[in-house]
Every structure is written in C-alpha cells, then in structure tokens.
Amino acid sequence: MKNGFAVFSAVLVALGASWLGFVVAPIMQLGTAKQVTVLNSSDTYPLQRTGNATRGLQVYRANGCAACHTEQVRQDNVICNVFVTSLGKNSNAVWKITSDIFSKNQKLAGQSALRKLVFDLSRQMDEFGSHVWEVSKNDADADADKITAAGGKVEIHIVPIGADISRGWGIRQSVAADYLYDYPVQLGSLRAGPDLSNIGARDPDLNWQLVHLYAPQALVKGSAMPPFRFLFEIRKINTGDAPSPDALQFPKDFASPAGCEVVPKPEAKQLASYLLSLRQDAPLYEAPFTPVMAKP
C-alpha cells in the first residue's frame, strides 16, 4: 500500500506537470492573443479574413497543401541601411565624420571609398536614393549619434536578412500574430514547394492563382506541383454563347481544351481567396522592417 501511494503520487505529479506545460502554459501565452498595432501606425493587424478566404483555409487543409508548403518565414538577423539625408549647416564636420565612418565600413573594388561617398551623397541630396553603408543596429545607432551630434540628419532603415527573405518568400520573419485568425494553423514542415506566408503579396492576381491550381506548369516551368483540376469545370462553348466571366485566362502557350472553357468551382475560388489573403507584410514591434516608400 505504501508503494501504491507513492506510485499514484508520482503519476499525479507527472500528469499535472504535463497538463500545466502543454495546456495551461500555451493558453496563457497565446489564448488571449489580440490584434496588434502596426509599427509607426495606428492600423491594427491582422485583419479578419473574408468568408471565402476563411472557407478556403479548410479547402487548403482538406487537399493536404501543408504537406508540401510551409507558412513560416525564417529570419537570421537584420542589417541597417544608414542614409545621410542632410549635411546641415556644419557641413565640413559632418562630411569628415561621414567620410571616416564610410571608409571604415565599406570595402570597395575599383574605386576609392571617398569617390563612392561623394557619388552617394550627391544622389541622396537630390533624390534620397542610395544608402551609404550597411551595419548592425547598434553600430547604426552609434554612427547616427555621431552625425546628428555634428549637425547632420540621418535615417536608419531596418532590413531583415535570411535565406527565406533572400528567396523572396517574405520581407520579415513570421510571428504569432500572423496566425491569429487561422484555425488550424498550417505551418507545414516540408518545402517541396515554396513557402506561402506572403504569396498574396508576391502573386496578387486572382487569375494567376487559379491557373496555377489548374495547370501549375503553365506558369512555372518544371513545377512538381500536381494539378488540382477536380476543383474546376470544363464547359463546352456552344456557338453564339458568351464565355463565362469566370473562365480562366491562360497564357499564350497554354490553351484550354478545344471548344471548351475552364471555370473554377466554388472550392477553387475559396482556395484562391485564401492564398491571396496570405500577406505577412506589416512591420510589427517583434518583427520590424522599414517599408520601401514610393518616390513622389
């Protein structure tokens, strides 16, 4: 009996600790998650998906898309692009400090650091177009302090880096807030195809998404993705009939079956709407970046 009580107590403690760790702790961390505020803005993020996109998540799940695609962009670090926007009234001192910093940080081939600096600064004074050097956030802050103390003006642009970002799959790392309205979350674990976290920003055309679902190789040569033609209907076009406004528009070197048109079923439209809703492109406190602003 004594041993039985000890065993019961040990099992109770083990089960209780597991329940606290795997149930209570996640609920405390994520169960009360709410929309967050976009960095340097009053906008909230993320927005609730539309009805079609919400249903499209279930189509995505039902067809096993997460078996070949991930929805999680990884990020290694950030670098900072330092822009000198004005030399100020004490231009000689600012020029000297900027030149020293630039020469220290920039390794140039075929031209002197000072010559490149003159070119960059002249462009910046005209159109604020070319950064001077790339450094870590701490170094960028230190360099900016030196220049502003001398009377110049500086802007620091945060740029996330990493293999996923260099592939163009995203512009920052994925964070918990990105999945607030996803149930279940489709993170995936295999990349037989590209990551889809930001596919709605990369390929925002609805027809492109639908054609890609119907015939992937029509748009991506050598694609290993299987066609999802069961999500579409092939309709015969009778003489005098107007084509359906939903009919797919194929590229020139790929045509629909002769005398027919390809029309997406509701499930195809829902899946495409879900894909278009995948946009992780808002700068957040835990995932900052400096958006590229269009020049006026």
N, C-alpha and C positions, 0 to 999 in steps of 0.2 A: 504493500500500500504506500509505503514511504516513497519508493521508487516511482510508482504510478503518479503521485502528486508532482514529483519533480519533472517527470516527462511532460505531464499536462501543462505545467507552468512554463516549461521551455517552449513547447509548441505554441502556447498562447502568446508568449512574448514575440516569437518569430513571426507569427501571423499578424500580430498587431503592428510590429515594426514594418512589415511588408505593406500592410494596408495604409499606414501613415506615409510611407515613402512613395508608393505607386498610385495612390488615390488622393489622399488629402493634400500632399505637397503640390502636385500639378494643379489641383483645383485652386489652391491658394495663390499659385503663381500666375495661372492663365484663366482660371474660371471666371474672374471678374474683369477680364480684359475689355477695354472700351476703345472707341476711335481715338486716335492721337492727332495732334496738331502738326501740320506740315511745317518744317523748319523755315523760319523767317516769313511766316504767312499766318493768316487766320483760318485757312482752309483746314478741314478735317479729312482724315484718311484712316482706313479705306472707305469707299462708298459702297452701299449695299448693291449687290448685283441685281440686274433686271430679272424678271420672271424667266425669260428664255435662257439667259445665262445661268441662272440657278438650276434650271432643269437640265441644261447642258452639262453641268458637272456630273450629274447622275448618268448621262449618256457616256461621258468620258470614262467614268468608273466602270460602267457595265461592259464597255468594249475593251477593258484592260489596257488603256493607253498608258497607265502608270507603270506597266511592265517594261516599257521601252523609253519612257521620257521621265525626267525629273522636273520638279518645280522648286528648285532651290539654288540660287546663285551664290557661289562662294567667293570670298574676297580675302586677299592676302594682307593688304595694308592700304595706306593712302600715300600719295605724294602731293605736294603743294606747288602749284604754279604761282610764282611771285611776279606780279605786274607792277611796274613803276608808272603810275598814271600822271604824275606831275613832279617836276624838279623843284617847284616852289620858288620863293624869292631868293633863297640861299643856294642857287643852282650849282655853284662851283663845289661847295661842300657836299651836297647831295650827289653830284656827279662822281666825286672822288670816292665816297663811301660805296656807291652803287658799283663803280668800276672794280673796286677791291673785292667786293662780295662776288661779283660775277666772275672775275678771273679765278677766284678760289674754287667756285662750284662748277664751272663749265669747262669741259675738255673739248677743244675744237680741233678739227682736222683741216688743214689747208688755209686757215685764216686765223688772224690773231683774235684773242678774246675781246680786245678793245674795239677792233673793227666791227665784230659781230654786235657788240654792245651798242655802238653808235647806230647801226642799222636798226636794231630792235627798238631802241628808244625813240628814234625818229618816226618809226611806224606807230609806236604807241601814242606819241603826241598827236598824230594825225587821225588814227582810227582805233586805238586801243586794241591792237590786233595780235601782238606776238608776246609771249611770256619771255621773261629774261632768264629764269633758272628754275630748276625743279629740286626741291629739298623736302626733308621731313617736316611735319607740322611744327615741332619745337624749333627747328632751325629757321623755318619760315617766319615764325613769330619773332625770333631774335633778330633776324635780318630786317623785318618790318619796323621793329622798335628803333633800330639804328637809323634807318632812313627817315622815319617820321620825326625823330628827335632832332634831325638836322633841318627839317622843314619840308621834306618831300611827302608825297602821297603814294600809298601802296594799296593794292588789293591782293588778297590771297585766295586762290581758287583751289578747293579741295577736290582731288581726283582719285577715286578708288582704283586699285590695281589688283590684278589676279588673272589667272588663266581663263576663267569663265567670262570675265569682263573683256579681256582682250579678244575673245572669240565673238564678241558682240551679243552675248546671250543676256546681258543685263548691264546696268550702269551703276549698280551698288549691290551690296550683299542683301540677301533675304533675311527678314527678321520676323518675329512672331506676329506683329501687327498686320503683316501682309496676308495672313490666313484667317483673319477674324471672322469672315463670313463664309468660310469653306467648311463643309461638313459632308463627308470626311475630308481631311486634308490629304492631297495626293502628292506627297513629297517624292515618291519613287526612289529607286535605289540603283537603277541601271540606265546608262545613256547609250542605248543602241541608236537613238535619235537625239537631237539637240535638246537642251533644257528649254522649257516652255514658260518660265516665270514671267518673261517680258514679251511673249510672242505677239500680244495685242499691239504693242508699240513698234515691234520690228516689222510686222506684216499686217497693217491695219485694214487691208482691203478684204471685204466680205467675199467677193467672187474668188479671190486668190485662195482663201481658206477652203472654200467649198470645192474648187477644182483640185486642190491639193488632197482633199479627202477622197475624191472620186478617182483621181489618177495622179498619184504623187510624182511619178517620173515625167509627167507633162511639164512640171515646173522645176523639179530638182533632178537633174540627170544622175542616174545611178542610185537613186534613193532605194533603200532597203525596206521602206515602209510599205505594208500591204495596202491595196486599195480597199476602201470601205464602200463598195458600190451598192451594197444592200441598203444603204441609207439614202439611195437615190432611185428615181423612177425614170425609165426610158419611155418616152411617149412618141408615138408616130405622129408626124405632122401631115395632116390632110391638106390637099390643095385648097387654097383660099383661107386657111386658118391662120390667125395671127399667132406668132410664137408666144409662149408663156413669158411674162415679165420676170419670172424666177429662173428661167432656163440659164444654165451655165454658159459663160463666155470663155471658150477655150483659146489658148494661144494658136498662132497661125499653123504651126507644125503638128498640131494635135486637133482632131475633129471628132465631133460626136458621131454615133452610128448613122449611116446614110439614111436620110429621110426621117430622122428622129431628133428629138431634143432631150437633154438630160435635166431633170427637175429635182431639186432636193426635197426629201420628205421632211416632216416637222423635226424629226430627230437630228437630221443633218444641220438644219438651221439652228437648233438649240446647241448642238456641239460647237458649231462655228461661232455662235454668240458667246459661248463660254471661253473659247480660245481668244476671242477679241477682247474679253474682259480681263485677261491676264496682263496686267501692267503694274510692274513694281518700279515706278518712275517718279516717286515723290521723295524729296530729301527729308529724312526724319532725324530726330535727335540721336538715336542709336545707330543710324546709317546715313551720315551726312555726305553730301556732294554739292558742288556748285553747278547749277544748271547752266548750260550754254545759252546765252541770250542772243536772239537775232539782232543784228545791227539795224538801226532805223534807216 
